[in-house]
Amino acid sequence: MSDFALSRGTRGVVGYVLRQAEPEDLPGARSVMLDTVYRDFGHGYLPQWHSDIIDLESYYLAPEDNTLFVAVHDGEVAGTAGVRGQTPVSPPHPLEVTNRFEEGRTATLYRVYVQPEHRRRGLAGALVDACMEFIADRERYSGVYLHTDARTPGAVEFWSKRGTILFDERVAVNEMRTESVAFQNIHFELEIPR
């Protein structure tokens, strides 16, 4: 078991264990993620955008500069947050976003999801803090990117307190998108804690 998150305790979240995911956590993490894309996003699993959910080990556990954190309650995964060394590209992301980040030096936050019955307890913040500390511990990264779906309850408010909005697909047309799915993504830049 990794001691990265455990060495920092539970980050003020009572009744949960926050840690870097181990292989035995992956089925529970996958369940949290799939529940979120179906329940909150309204379009469900889309292989071209969600393939990491199916192959969590290859995307998050195998690469040295990637990771997945989980929040566990009574042996069940209640929340997830991942880091991948992946610079946003256009298409599908708007040029206004992709031009802000240095190729190969960008950490992207993925799958920051908390099951509804576990929300409003500080889990998302604690998971993101763990991700940001992980990113800060790596010289590779010079920027942090994420996008969130505005339909996820509380997501826009949460990320607006932590980062800067670069592009809002609810009010501006992302000319780089070609698919028929109506996205409501808001793109953010976060500052690496130093």
C-alpha positions in Angstrom: 0.0 0.0 0.0 1.3 3.4 -0.9 2.1 5.8 2.0 1.8 9.0 0.0 -1.6 10.0 1.2 -1.5 7.9 4.4 1.5 9.8 5.7 -0.6 13.0 5.5 -3.5 11.4 7.5 -7.2 11.7 6.5 -6.9 15.4 5.7 -9.6 16.3 8.3 -12.2 13.9 6.7 -13.7 11.8 9.5 -14.7 8.2 8.8 -12.8 7.8 5.5 -9.4 6.6 4.5 -7.8 8.5 1.7 -5.0 6.8 -0.2 -3.4 6.1 -3.5 -5.4 3.4 -5.2 -4.2 -0.2 -5.2 -5.3 -2.9 -7.7 -8.0 -4.1 -5.2 -9.5 -0.6 -5.2 -10.0 -0.5 -9.0 -13.5 -2.2 -9.2 -14.9 0.2 -6.6 -13.3 3.2 -8.3 -14.6 2.1 -11.7 -18.1 1.8 -10.2 -18.0 5.4 -8.8 -16.8 6.7 -12.1 -19.4 4.9 -14.2 -22.2 5.9 -11.8 -21.2 9.5 -12.3 -21.1 9.6 -16.1 -24.5 8.0 -16.3 -26.2 9.8 -13.4 -24.7 13.3 -13.5 -23.6 13.8 -17.1 -26.7 12.5 -18.8 -25.0 10.8 -21.7 -23.3 7.8 -20.0 -20.1 6.0 -20.9 -18.6 7.2 -24.2 -15.5 5.0 -25.2 -13.7 7.8 -27.0 -13.7 10.0 -23.8 -13.9 7.5 -20.9 -11.6 4.6 -21.9 -9.5 5.3 -18.8 -12.4 4.2 -16.6 -12.3 0.7 -18.1 -8.5 0.4 -17.9 -7.6 2.3 -14.7 -4.4 0.3 -14.1 -2.8 1.3 -17.5 -3.9 5.0 -17.2 -3.3 5.6 -13.5 -1.2 2.9 -11.7 1.4 2.0 -14.3 2.8 5.3 -15.4 5.2 6.8 -12.8 3.9 10.4 -13.0 0.2 9.4 -12.9 -1.9 8.3 -9.9 -5.4 7.6 -8.7 -6.5 8.5 -5.2 -9.5 7.0 -3.5 -11.6 7.8 -0.5 -12.8 4.6 1.2 -15.6 4.3 3.7 -16.4 1.0 5.4 -14.4 -0.9 2.8 -16.2 0.8 -0.2 -14.8 3.4 -2.5 -16.8 6.6 -2.0 -14.7 9.0 -4.1 -11.9 9.2 -6.7 -9.4 11.7 -8.2 -6.8 11.0 -10.7 -3.7 12.7 -12.2 -2.4 12.0 -15.7 0.5 13.6 -17.5 -1.6 14.7 -20.4 -1.6 18.1 -22.1 -5.0 19.1 -23.5 -5.1 18.9 -27.3 -7.3 20.6 -29.9 -9.6 19.1 -31.1 -11.6 18.5 -29.0 -10.5 21.2 -26.6 -10.7 24.9 -27.6 -7.5 26.5 -28.8 -7.9 29.1 -26.1 -7.3 26.3 -23.6 -4.6 24.2 -25.4 -2.4 27.2 -26.1 -2.1 27.8 -22.3 -0.2 24.6 -21.5 3.3 23.3 -22.3 3.4 20.0 -24.2 4.5 17.2 -22.0 4.7 19.3 -18.8 1.0 19.4 -17.9 -0.8 17.4 -15.3 -4.5 16.9 -15.9 -6.9 16.1 -13.1 -9.4 13.4 -14.0 -12.4 11.6 -12.5 -12.8 13.8 -9.4 -16.0 12.1 -8.4 -17.8 11.5 -5.1 -20.9 9.3 -4.7 -23.9 11.5 -3.8 -24.4 10.0 -0.3 -20.8 11.0 0.5 -20.9 14.5 -0.8 -20.6 17.7 1.4 -18.1 16.1 3.7 -14.8 17.5 2.3 -13.9 14.4 0.3 -13.5 16.1 -3.1 -11.3 18.8 -1.5 -9.2 16.3 0.3 -8.7 14.2 -2.8 -7.8 17.2 -4.9 -5.3 18.4 -2.3 -3.7 14.9 -2.4 -3.5 15.2 -6.2 -2.0 18.7 -6.1 0.7 17.5 -3.6 1.5 14.6 -5.9 1.9 17.0 -8.8 4.0 19.4 -6.8 6.4 16.6 -5.9 7.2 16.0 -9.6 9.6 18.3 -11.5 8.0 17.3 -14.7 4.8 19.3 -14.3 4.6 23.1 -14.9 0.8 23.4 -15.2 -2.4 21.8 -14.1 -5.5 21.5 -16.3 -9.0 20.1 -15.8 -12.4 20.4 -17.2 -15.7 19.7 -15.4 -19.2 19.1 -16.6 -21.4 21.9 -15.4 -24.2 19.4 -14.9 -22.4 17.7 -12.0 -23.9 19.2 -8.8 -21.6 21.7 -7.1 -18.7 21.2 -9.6 -18.6 24.7 -11.0 -18.6 26.3 -7.6 -16.0 23.9 -6.3 -13.5 24.4 -9.1 -14.1 28.2 -9.3 -12.7 28.4 -5.8 -9.6 26.4 -6.7 -8.8 27.7 -10.2 -9.2 30.0 -13.1 -11.9 29.5 -15.8 -10.3 29.4 -19.2 -13.3 28.5 -21.3 -17.0 27.9 -20.6 -18.8 25.7 -23.3 -22.2 26.7 -21.8 -21.7 30.3 -23.1 -19.1 30.0 -25.9 -19.0 27.7 -28.9 -16.2 25.2 -28.9 -15.6 25.0 -32.6 -13.2 22.1 -32.1 -16.0 19.7 -31.1 -17.5 17.6 -33.9 -19.6 15.1 -32.0 -23.3 15.5 -31.5 -23.3 15.1 -27.7 -24.1 18.4 -26.1 -21.2 19.1 -23.7 -21.3 21.6 -20.9 -17.6 21.6 -20.1 -15.9 24.3 -18.3 -12.1 24.3 -18.6 -9.9 25.4 -15.7 -6.3 26.1 -14.9 -5.0 25.4 -11.4 -1.8 26.7 -9.8 0.7 24.1 -8.6 1.4 24.6 -4.8 5.1 25.3 -4.3 
